[in-house]
Structure formats: C-alpha cells, structure tokens
Amino acid sequence: MSFLTGQSNTIQEQRDRWERKRSRTAKELVKTEQQYCQQLALVTTYFVEILKAKGTLKQDVRENIFSSIKAIHSINQSLLVHLENGYIGRGFHQFCPQLQNYNVYVDNIYDATKVLRIQLKKNKAFRRFKKLQEARPEFDDHKLEDLLQLPVLRIDHYKHFLQDLAANTSPDDPEFEQLSGAVMAVCEVSQRIQNNARRHENHLQLCRVQKLLKGRSTKVMAAGRWYVREGWLNAVPPKGKEAKAKMFFLFSDVLLQAKRCSPLHPTTGDKFTGQHMYPLQDCVVEKVFGHTKSRGGLLSLSFPKAKLLLMSNNQEDLNDWYQSLSTAVRKLQSKQTVVHRREDHLQQSADGHGVLSSSSSNVPGRKRNLDANVKAPPVEWEGGAPQRGKQPDPPGQVGGWKLLKKKPLVMSLLMSLVMSQLMSLLMSLVCLSSL
C-alpha cells in the first residue's frame, strides 16, 4: 500500500513540475508577444501608413520594403488576445493557417533589405523622413532595419516556446494536439527561413568569386550551383615539369582552376584569370599518397578528357580537399541517377499507356479520336511504312524476298522443306496407284 502511495506521489510531483514549467513558459510568451505587437505597431503606424499618405515612396517600392508586415501585425493582435486570456492552444490553432503571410515576408526579406538600402542612398526625402521617425521616443533608439527583421526572428521564438509548451503538456490535455500541430507548422516556416538564408549566403559567395575573376569569359553564376570551398593547390604537369601553385574554386558541379593576375597591374592586381572549368559529373577522385600522417600528399582527378594531379604540403588541407571533392562528385552523380531513374519510369509508364490504348482500340463498337490516340509507329522493315490495313509481305514476295536474298541459310532450309513435302506427296500418289 505504501508503495502505491509513493508511486502516486511521484506522478503527482512530475505533473506539478510540468505545470510550473508550462506556466512559466506561457507567461514569457505573453510578455514577449506584447512587446512584439508594440514594435510591429510602430512600423505600421509611423512608416507604412504615413508613407502611403505622403507618397514619399512609390507603391511598388513601399510594398517591396514592408511586404506583408501589416497583415502580420493584424493576425498577431488576434493571437495576443487569445494568449492574454489563457487560450494558447486555441490561439495558435487559429494563427497557424495564416502563416502564409510569414512565408511571403521571409521570402522577400533580402530583397526588402536591398531596396531599403538603395532608397536610403538615392531618396533624400525618405532618408530625412526615416531619421525623424526613428527619433521619436516610442522607438527607443530602434532602427527601421532592426524592426523589419522582427517577424523573421519571432518565428524562431515561437518554435522554442511551442516545443516547451508541448513537452510540458499532458497528452490527455485537449490543448496537446493543438500545440503539436502548431509546432509542426511553425517548424516548416523556420526551415524555410534557414533555406533562404543558405541560398542568400551562397548567392553572395558566387558574386564574390565572380568579382575575383578578370573579365567576363568565365561564368560562375549559374542556376542550381553551390559554392563549396576555395584554396591554393600545386598542379603537377603531366610531362614532369615543376609543379605550379594554382587557385582552385570548388562548386557543386564544377572545379575552376585559376591563376593570379600580375600584381603590377593597376586594376587587376588582386584578381584571377580563369584557366579551366572541370565538370564533376564523370570525375573520379583518388588519393595517390597522403593516407598516413605524412607531410602532404597527392590527389588524382580523372575526367573524360583530362587528368589533374593536385599536390599539397599540408596533410590536413589535402584531406579536406579530398573529402570535399568526393562529396561533391557523389552528390552530383546520385542526383543524376535519380533523374535517369525518373526518366526511365516515365518512359515505362508511357509505354504501358501505349499498350493499353492500342489494345482497347480493338474493342468493337468503340469510337476513337485518331488525332489524339495515334501513337508513333514501331520500327518498320526497309521500304517504307505499311499502309493502313495492309498485311506484311509473306515469304516469296517483295519484302520477304529481300530478306531471303540476304540470308542464304534461310533459303536453303526453305528449299529442303519444300523438297521433303514434294517427296511425301509423290510417295502417297505411288501408293494410291498401286491400290
């Protein structure tokens, strides 16, 4: 009896701890939500509405900068009412279907920052207006650039708050399902923000490398290309000449080899000249030596029409290059495999549909749309495609005769078969005459 009593006390203590953590998290959520809504109100009231009335910015420019922040302020005010009344699960249950406004905002945030920077540089009236608004005591020394980042940061706050609330809510509680659904919805937006950040960082890296290259003959900017790494490696010539230091830029689909421009040149002294662009799709990466903890090593890169030997005196740097190259090649080849499998599956599906349509077209009484259902004809014998309803030429006629002329063995077999049939016929006639 005492054991059961002690066990029930332990369960109750655990529930009490959950409730205390949940209550503490809920209070912090409400407090930060109030501050967040106040800051959103500053942007919508003192910038969006006044700029719209004054016409300082054109409508498209204004929409590029502020995007859907007004709609976000509206839905968060409704959420705050539920949170202040203690209906956390219900509040987020109604809030999550409107997260599309956050998706629009986070997808536009980098363009908004760029447009804002351009307007502050070119538009003197807007620059003066922004400075006056930020000097108001309500802003508490906050800049517009910082306030525009608040919706992006708030999603991450929601993620942690909701995860804590769901972890400290009993599965039997009616709010548990609502909180769990809200966690999934907010995590999707959070992942979207992270993906956008990675794409933006990759775009900046590609732009940086493009600016490092002299001229415009070497194009680094390409759709779907990701920057991986860069560094100096010694390229070993195939004819035993002295190895030369080259700058290599590794991307997700190509390896770019470049050399330093003359440092004495007044404008291109800090730039590189692109020499070779090696595609990684059919590349084979091998470590010739450098497997042990010796000093440096040698990498062999085999391409369909070239071979590259890269040497480094830094063992750690060589291993990093080997891992980066191997990973890039493996990912690219696996991606190509998936594409080929998808194409084969589509081709098989198309062939299957063609067989079904041809068999179903033979059903009597069924009308067919010839223009829509006629498929490409199969491979024909030489001499052109047969006409509609015409049967293939039997052996001995034009089409079969051509085939027989080309195959003497088939001709001899056919003649022997005919002779055997004639002999059988003659023997039958002899037997009948004797009777």
Steps between C-alpha positions, in 0.01 A plus 500: 500500500781735589669419168189600302468818706863594432458432129190722477685776685786478247257528208330797658834671562591451133170652392557795733845559347349490150235749604755740651718487187195544278378798704844664491528450122147632442571819698819565304317435173229754584752761613716473189192493276384832647838658428502352150156640415602843628806501277297388199257785572789748480585385149143489371394830660804724460634360175252300290192719554676837494713414196184391320328830584801720416601316185869524583555157352336347197253222569716222357804620695296525819363150453848363433630643826212421735347200319228334714594656835161669534319165464743345748421772753128430461520124553738541794260736673236229482749247635589730789135519609483121531834481681402764755179306573693175550385327180843415363404191304190659350692817415772317304242270342346808338837668443678220306273497192602863444874432505498555124547870581825409674607288202454798269693723739800272558530429126521874434719612791831507309350694210338736752837568663656570161221736389511684833874552466458636146225740605702632791783570259298664222183639659588803712139558614463142623836515675391813691158348579656181640733697723215709643282195572778309670564800727156460658511384864273204416776342293742488795803534267383213277584529130263409220747240371483318837121521523457346156689189617261438791252267319788279388640478853158449653445173315801352676361623834165334427677175419672482840196618695269247337744213540532576873123530541433173317769320701340612828140429400338165573394303189155475656468879505274636221767759414771241437385421146465871415848578633655204316344614173623854561855371558498326159359805319747743657794262440416500128529880490821482705648253251397731219690785666812283535481393135463862389800598711714226343395600149575865573842418644577281198396783266736738678786249469439453127494877449823536696679236291369653177645837602837335571524380140637722228266573212173326424615194308470273806140483625462392861137602548277208398164370615528219753874552559628503858832631626699243701853627565814657351875488556848465358626164372805405294406371154748233382561516120476168309851527347696521821537877512503693824169518685334840498271649764147556373186634661212254494133582558282197570128517427228238513535415129839631379859559610648829381876539460635856493831682520591829660514804276813706495528688833648796312181560303323814633143365478521119500787443740269337756303291249529156342480374143288191446694224322293181505150403608483128579151342520464261793226278361736228372796580725688229693682619813790296637759563767832393349694544823433680823301226675729503801596791722788590272565850377263586219374277222377472142149483355409362158191634321402307187261664254376360166744718302757608759688391809607728783761439770476727803763513772510666840757509778224537760360158594189641665424729208546214253259279696242780505529538123466126452186487713349806333568373148377147574181633660429737212551227239290248694211744545508602135508141375222390735291791379557394139404142591172619647427702186571201273283272711217750483535526121499119468191478718322760289602317182372169637175666602464650153566161340245338729238758408577444132440124531175553685373750247586278205326198653194696598472646149423153363177470701214502247248779516737744671564825317850643502643845461774421249685827540521461875569128533726413206844406634834507323536192275746229605823436315406385148667285240692691239289618213273739686214477748213265416166650408201478730352146489781355283656177624877439494636335179518120536822314417551485125355844435679834494571562866570133584710451185737774604542333834565161338755644257698629790488167693604193287469264797133583533456441124662156509290392798186611322594309182570181695165531671324538164685197354406282797136596456514412129656160569228422750237594245656276231515199733132548582413503130701180436318319778161606368580385144610158620165451670 
